[in-house]
Structures are given as C-alpha cells and as structure tokens.
Amino acid sequence: MRFLFKTSYEQDINIAKHSGYYWSYGALLLMVLAVPHFMEDYYVGQMTQLYIMAIAGVGLMLLSGYTGLISLGHAAFFGIGAYTEAVLTGNGLQLPFMDEPLVFSFFVAFPMSGVLAAIAGIAIGIPALRLTGIYLAIATFAFAIIIEEVLSRWESVTNGYTGLLVESIYVGDLDLTDGTPFYYLCLGVLVAVILFSLNLLRSATGRAMMAVRDSEISAQSMGVNLAQTKTLAFALSAGITGLAGALFAHKLGFLSPESFTVLQSLELLVLVVVGGLGSLHGAVFGAMFVLALPQALAIMKDYLPHSIAEQPGFEPLIFGLILIFFVVFEPLGIYGRWLKVKLYFQMFPLYKKATFKRQKSYMKSERLR
C-alpha cells in the first residue's frame, strides 16, 4: 500500500496524487486509442455513444456533484446544443442583410452550441438563485418542458415533429462524423472536458463551488459570492452538456423533439447518482451503466416468463429499483464501491468494515437529520 504524506498546498491540488496515476491513465488512454483497430464497428459506435454520455455526465456532475444543485432539466441544454449544431451546419442562419443563409463550419458551430447552451444555463440559473432542493428541481423540470415545447412548435427552425436532418462534417474527403474519425473526435472532446474540469475543480472557483455544496452559510461567511458561483456553475454545466448535445446530433443524424424529453433528464440524473456523485470518475462509470443496462435487460428478458418480460414499464421499473438500491445502500455509487474494493485489497488482511461507515454524502437533505 502506498502512503502519501502531503507537505504543501500545491501537492494537495496536483492533478495526479502520485506518479503511478500517469502510468495507469496513460495505459488506459493507449487502450482506448487502439479500440477501433481491434473492435468491430458496432462496438466502436457504442464506445462513441459512451463518450458522448460521459461528456454530458461531466457537465451535470459539475452542477449536482460539485455545487450541490439538483437539475431535472439538463435534457433541455442537451437539446439546445444539438439543434444549434444541426441548424448552423445545415440550413444556416438567415440574417436580414444577407440574401443567402449563413452556414457555419463544424469548427465554428460546435463551440457556438456550447456557448448558446451556457447562455440558456445563465437564463435559468439567475432566477433559480433563490431556490434550493426540491424547488430548484421543479424549476429545472419546468424549464425542460418549456424547451421541449419550443423545439416541437418552432417549426420554421426545428421542423417540429417532422424532424431535422443533420449534415455530415467533411474535412477534405474525410467524413469526420462517421466511424473511426468520429470516435476519435468524441474521445478527444471527452479528454479535453475532463482536463478542463480537473483544472477548474482545483482552482479557487472550483473550491468555491464545493464550499457552496457543503454549506452555503459557511461559504458565504468565507467571502464566497453565492450568486456568482451558482450562476457560473449553471453556465459551465449547461455549456458542457450543450457540447455533448452537438456531438449527439451527429451521432443520430436526425433530430426530433422526442429525443430530448424529461425522461432523458432523468436518465442523466441516474447517470451521475449511480456513477457516484462528487467524482468525475462517476460520470464515466455512470455512462457505462446507462448504456449497458438496456443491453443487459434485453438479455435478461430471454430468460424471464413471457408474462413478466413483456409487461409495459418493465425497463423503467428496473431503472427505478436500481436507483433506489444505490441511494439507500451505496450513496457514493459505482465509483464509491470501486474505492472500497481497491482499499480492501490494499489493506488486506487489516481492512475494517467501519472504514467507510462515516462516508460523506453530498445531498443537502442529509444535513437536515
């Protein structure tokens, strides 16, 4: 077992706790870079989808896991990013002083998708400053419903329920939104988003976000500007989720308002809770869970009686039961369980069950005990 003795504040905020992290994560990066060379196209597509969901999970994790603000409306930011990307790279933007619509390249439209989603995050973040807990969740839930209605009724831009085709991205003769190139694009964006989030969390802004999560009164007494910190958290979270939505648009190739319903907001919330609140690892673990569970349920249905497997609502029931299980028995999620397993082998045979008994939870409701 490796014992770390920290002798300075700079050592405490290093990205890697020790040199072994560079070796392990470097090996992991080499493995995922080699995936398209030894896996079939189907699995490469699934890995691409996992990266997109992980990016959205990192976005929601900054808000819910690190700032302690619950959102049930992140499908709205996801949809804003997707439609912005599709419109700007497809039909283009019709300006009053131009005869032809202005069509943007992917390299301009992609960051604009994140910026527009971030502006929407500020728009919902400012009025939500006075809300906390269940009231904030209801406000973001209402925002998601409003955006869903806008996407379905603003037919001149979104084509409503008729749907909107998403143009492919070409760099020379290379189709950047298909197969292996798109895989590397999504992987690159995920790595960039994680590195950005790691640096953010070890900065003064990130420390302020975590202080707000742990205790708003204490944070305010230490000089943290609550309004500014919460609004910034909403903007960054929405912007990153918007980037994931832009990639999701190219993954689908066709957009419809039905792809961005409240159910997707719940799926993103399940992603961060099951993966592990308060951890960037949790966003990746949660994305793996959300993508793997439907496949596991499809296999499980083959072994269940027909009267049970074909019941309406069977899959949402399993989702709900798993979510309740994690909230009750493993509030730190899959990543928390992984830490316990790792610590067990590191300390064997001296491991004590009470080591994690006083584990910290980041839900505000628990402080009301």
Disulfide bonds with the S-S distance in Angstrom:
none
